[in-house]
Amino acid sequence: MVSNSAINSYRQAASSEAMYATPFRLVQMLMGGALDGISNAKGSIQRKEHEARHNEINWIISVIDALRGALDFEQGGEIVNNLDMLYDYMIRRLFEANIHQDIEALDEVASLLKEIKTAWDAMPEAIQNATNIKDVVKNP
């Protein structure tokens, strides 16, 4: 069992790292944080900690909403539209998980997010280290 103070310490350290991270790394951190949050929410459901579950799932929803808000519809083409729909679906499943204390819904969202993160993590190094993604697109 992980205490709330340990979770808060982890998030505070991640927040400090975010100040100096590349845009690529920020997205990695958001996805990793959401996956950690899903694990925490599952634990809260199992321990019948209703307030903790509610807060954790709401936090995960805000993270996925931030990922969704970062999508570039002008440059991204079909993949961005697909990600937008997938993020929307994930948010709806998270609401269902919160209302029904549904671990299977959390597992489904985790599985989808892991697939996206695996693809994201496989990006070429030039993109990973860029401070401005438009520079990478102009100068591959």
N, C-alpha and C positions, 0 to 999 in steps of 0.2 A: 504494500500500500504506500503510495506516494502522498506526502502531506501537501496541503495547499501552500505552505511557505516554500517548499521545494519547487513546486510548479511556478510560483511567483518569482522566485530567484532565477529560474531558468528563463522565464519570459523577460525579466529585466536584463539579463546578460544578452539575450537575443536582440533586445531593443538597442543596447549599446553597440552591438556588432552592426546593426542595420544602418547606423549613422555613417559608416565608412564603406558600405557594401556597394558593389556594382548593381545596376538594375537586374541583371541576370541572377545574382546572388540573392537579391531581395525576394524575387519570385521563388527561388529555391527555399528560402527561409519561410515564406508564407505557406508553401505546400507542406514542408516538414512540420511546421507548427500546427497546421490543420490536422495532419495525420496523428501527431502527438495528442492533440485535443480529442480526436475520436477515441483513442485509447483511454484517455481520462474519462470521457463521457460514458464509455462502456463500463468502466470500473464504478462510476457513480450509480449507474443503473443497477449493477449487481449488488452494490452496498445499500441500495434504496436511499441514496442521498439526492433527494429530488431537487433541492435548490442548486446543488453543485452541478447536477446533470443539466438543468435548465441553463445555468450560466455558461457552462462549457459549450453546449450546442449553440447557444446564441453567439458565442465568440467564434466558433467554427464558421457559422453562417456569415459573420462579418468578414472573416478572412476570405472565404470563397467569393463573397460579393466584391471585395477589393481586387481579387484576381480577375473577376469578370469586368470590373470597371477599368482595368488596365488594358483590356483588349483594344487593339488598333483596327477599327473596322475599315479605315481607308487603305491601309497597307496589307492587311492580313488575308483578304480573300475568303475563300470557302472555309478554310480551317478555323478562322476566327468566328464565323457564323456557327460552325459545329461546336466549338468550345463554348460559345455563349449559350447555346441550347443545353449543352452538357452541364455547365455550371448552374443553369436555371433548374435543371432536373435534380442536381445534387442538393440544391437549397430546399427544394420541395420535399425531398426524401429526409433531409435533416429536420424539417418541421414535423414530418410524420414521426420520426424517431423520438422527437421531444414529446410530442403529444401522447404517443402510445408506448413510450419507453422500449423502443424496438431496436434491439441489438443487430438484427439482420439488416435493417436499413442503414445503420452505421457501418456495418461491414461492407455493404454494397458501395457506399460513398467512398470508403477507404480504398476499395479495390479500383474504382474509377480514378481516384486521385493518384494512386500509385502508378497507374498506367501513364497518366499525363506527366507525372514527375519523372518517370523513367525516360520518356522521350525528351523532356526538358533537360535532364542531366546529360543526355547524349549530344547536346548541341556542340558544334565546333568551338574550339578554344577562342577563336577570334571574336565570336559572339559572346562567349562567357566573360571575356575580359573587357568588353567595350563599355564605355561610360555612356555612349549614346548609340542606340541601335541603328539610327539612320546613317551614322558614319560607316557601319559595317555593310549596310545595304549598298551604299554608294561606292565603297572601296573593298570589294570582297577579297 
